[in-house]
Structure formats: structure tokens, C-alpha cells
Amino acid sequence: MGASAVKHNVNLLAAAFALTAVSYGLARFAFGLLLPQIRSELSLDIGTTGWIGSSAFVAYCIGVCITFALNRACSPRAIAVGAGLASTIGMVIITLSTSGVVLGLGVALAGLSTGLTSPPLATAVSLQFDDAHRPKANAIINAGTAAGIVLSGLASLLAFGGWRELYILFSVISGAVAVWMLYAVPATHERTASEPMSFAISFAIFKRPGMLALCTGSFLMALSSTAIWTFGGSLLRYEFNFTQTDISWIWVALGLAGVAGAMTGVFVQRFGLVRVHWISLAGMAAGMIGLSFTSISVAFAFISVALFGASYITSSGAFLIQGIRLLPDRPDLGLGMPFLILASGQSAGSPLFGALLSGWGAGVALAAFAGVALLSACIRPRHFADKALVTP
């Protein structure tokens, strides 16, 4: 990415990275880390937690649809501030929850914030970055998820099992980031890139070459990912007898490895979208299979979860780049559509994995979801598959 592009937009990049870290890393994915403690205190069974986890992904879908509907009437700044507020309020409700119903409401509202996050940030990037620099800017922002995961893991180590205290801390951070959006995200839709931006939504978009592969592949990838994102902490705690401190360190390893996702744009430029797509999904599958061997050695847990983290963030970034290439005239849809499908897959994956885990055990459930990840890897991105990113 050009130095001048970064210099003039460092506040936007930093704020967008922070909002992604808060909404994805803290409001959504920290739930999987803290689930063992929450389950114990609220006396929730594995099936109930699966449906509660699914509510976050359903709400994410709704959030993305809301941003599409409001895209013409509201500025990227207004929607981004709304994302920060939804994240804050959702985590406050989680803090106050005394039952599965209240917990589900908070988790859903926190999940809504993630749906409100990505499309306005994509629009903001399209306003401030030219076509050559936009994919790398979006990849850097996408890696904010990993930073949020690292923060949640480190905070969990310091909280000594106090999940309510953690969510209070996360809420304060989220509120501060929401205020930051007022000063960092553009308040208008005036565009500086070469092509005009359209705000109409048409089903003809789905007929474009490559959209079927994008939607199918991202759905299957997301479905498989819930094995770790929703149930990773519970698997480590109840299947492999890890302490909460051990789980927190593993979560930190997951997040640190996920920072590699910031390099997705570089990987695609150097190796091509098809290779990055296949390798990242194969890495996700290997991570899930490796986790099932944790009973042999603790090292399997750290290596497998770290491999999953790096692979997931890279894979989601590759889908993001593919979407933006397919829909250059709609950067909000180009980024929002892959994540809408990702959320749909995760909505289906959470209860499905919970059912497999209850009925067949961890080994079968992990192997089945690893197979889904490999199936997604076989759905080759066809449109612009090997076109390198153009950078000065």
C-alpha cells in the first residue's frame, strides 16, 4: 500500500481496525472463549448454547441487510457509530444476564453490531482509497478481528474467570470506539475512485459470473468454522480438561496467528486467489482435525487452534477480495455480501455442530466439519481467479 495513502488515511484505518476488533473479536468471538464459565454459572446445556451462539450469526445477517437498506439514507459514519453502540449495549446486556433468554438477547445484539460494521467500513475505504490500494486496506481492517481475539484472551487471563467483569471492560472499550467513529469515518458518500457508486440493490447481482461460487464457498467455510468459534472453548474445557487459564492462552495464540490475515492482499497478489483460497481452507480443516488429537499432546491444541486462526482470517479476507472484485461498483455489497453469506453459514453451523457433538462426540463432529471446509476449498473461485492486485 502506498505511503501517501496510509499517511492521509491513518485515522480511518486505525479506527476501522479498532471497530472490527471490538465488534468481531470482543462482541462476537469472545463468547466462545468465555462460554465454559457462562455455561457453568447459568446452567446451560450444549444444545442451548449452540442456539444462543447461532443467534449472534442470525443477527449479523439482519445487520448486513439493515446496512444495505440504509446505505442511501445514512452516511458510513452514522452506520459505523450505530455498530459501536449496538456492540456496547449488547455486551452490557450479556453482563447483566441471569438466564439463557437474556444472554441470547445480548449475544444477538452484539452479533448485530458485526453486521453493521463491515459494509460502512468498505464504503469508507472506497471513498478514501483508489482501486489499487483498496483490497490491502480492507485486508488490514479485516485483521482487526485477530487483534480483538488476542485482547479478549489476555483480558481473560487477568480477570481470573470473571466473565461479567470482562464484558464490562469490553463495553467501555466499545463505547470509546463508537465515539472515535464520529471523528474518523467519512460523513458523506462523495467518492474519489474512478467508477461511480450505485446504491440500488438488484437480484441481478447474483447472476454475475463467480457469484455462485462465492456464495456457496463462503457459506460452507463459515458453517465449518463454528466448530472452533462457538465450541472451541467448551471442547477444550469439557472434552480435554483444560483450565480456563490454558484456554485463554490458546485463544491468544489463535488471535496472534490470525494477524497473518492482514497479509491476505499480499498473498493474493503473490500467489493468486485460487491458491490462497485452497490453502487457507485446507489449513482450517487441518486445524479442526488436529484439535481432535489434543488428548495425545497439549501441543496439538496450541498448534491446531493457531493454524485455524491464521487460516480463517486469511480465508475470510480472500472471500472479501473476491467479492470486491466481482462487485467493483458496489464496495459495500462486495464486502457485505461475502460476510452475509458467512453469517448465514455460521447460523446453520452452530446448532448443527452442537447436535453432532451431543450425539456422536467430539471426534466425529470435528471430522465432519473439517470435511465441510475441504468441500468449500474445492469450490474454485472462477471470476478474476488469478488476476494479481495492481499496486504502484
Buried (B, 14 or more C-beta within 10 A) or exposed (E): BBEEBBEEBEEBBBBBBBBBBBBBBBBBBBBBBBBBBBBEEBEBEBEBBBBBBBBBBBBBBBBBBBBBEBBEEBBBBBBBBBBBBBBBBBBBBBBEBEEBEBBBBBBBBBBBBBBBBBBBBBBBBBBBBBBBBBBBBBBBBBBBBBBBBBBBBBBBBEBEBBBBBBBBBBBEBBBEBBEBBBEBBBEEBEBEBEEEBBEEBEEEBEEEEBBEBBBBBBBBBBBBBBBBBBBBBBBBBBBBEBEBEBBBBBBBBBBBBBBBBBBBBBBBBEEBBBBBBBBBBBBBBBBBBBBBBBEEEEEBBBBBBBBBBBBBBBBBBBBBBBBBBBBBEBBBBBBBBBBBBBBBBBBBBBBBBBBBBEEEEBBEBBBBBBBBBBBBBEBEBBBBBEEEBEEE
